[in-house]
């Protein structure tokens, strides 16, 4: 995220204070691919870039 936003100068602060989270997650899309023939339309980096762009547009529109 920092790289795509051009902010390598920032360092995340990880507090490990989340409550009510699933302790272990193992996400796998194999069943969706096998049963439904599903596949992603976008790679991770492209999807992340689109998400960042959407957030920036949203916050810029609502800044005034």
C-alpha positions as CSV (number, residue, x, y, z in Angstrom):
1,X,0.0,0.0,0.0
2,X,2.8,2.4,1.0
3,X,4.6,1.7,-2.3
4,X,1.6,2.2,-4.5
5,X,0.8,5.5,-2.7
6,X,4.4,6.7,-3.0
7,X,4.8,6.8,0.8
8,X,7.8,4.6,1.5
9,X,8.7,7.2,4.1
10,X,5.9,6.0,6.5
11,X,6.2,3.0,8.8
12,X,3.0,1.2,10.0
13,X,2.5,1.0,13.7
14,X,1.2,-2.5,14.6
15,X,-0.6,-2.5,17.9
16,X,-2.0,-6.0,18.0
17,X,-5.1,-4.7,19.7
18,X,-7.9,-6.0,17.5
19,X,-10.8,-7.6,19.3
20,X,-13.3,-10.2,18.1
21,X,-11.1,-11.2,15.1
22,X,-10.8,-14.7,13.6
23,X,-7.6,-16.0,15.1
24,X,-6.5,-18.0,12.1
25,X,-7.7,-17.5,8.5
26,X,-6.7,-19.7,5.6
27,X,-8.4,-18.3,2.5
28,X,-8.5,-20.3,-0.7
29,X,-10.5,-19.8,-3.8
30,X,-9.9,-23.3,-5.2
31,X,-13.5,-24.5,-4.6
32,X,-14.9,-21.4,-6.3
33,X,-12.6,-22.1,-9.3
34,X,-13.4,-25.8,-9.4
35,X,-17.2,-25.7,-8.8
36,X,-18.1,-22.3,-10.3
37,X,-15.3,-21.8,-12.9
38,X,-14.6,-18.5,-11.1
39,X,-11.4,-16.7,-11.5
40,X,-10.2,-13.2,-10.5
41,X,-10.6,-10.4,-13.0
42,X,-7.7,-8.4,-11.6
43,X,-4.3,-9.3,-10.0
44,X,-3.5,-8.1,-6.5
45,X,-1.5,-5.1,-7.4
46,X,-4.0,-3.9,-10.0
47,X,-6.9,-4.4,-7.5
48,X,-5.1,-2.6,-4.8
49,X,-4.3,0.3,-7.1
50,X,-8.0,0.6,-8.0
51,X,-9.0,0.5,-4.3
52,X,-6.5,3.2,-3.4
53,X,-7.8,5.3,-6.3
54,X,-11.4,4.9,-5.2
55,X,-10.6,5.9,-1.6
56,X,-8.7,8.9,-2.8
57,X,-11.5,10.0,-5.1
58,X,-14.1,9.5,-2.3
59,X,-12.2,11.5,0.3
60,X,-11.3,14.2,-2.1
61,X,-15.0,14.6,-3.0
62,X,-16.0,14.7,0.6
63,X,-13.2,17.0,1.8
64,X,-15.1,20.2,1.2
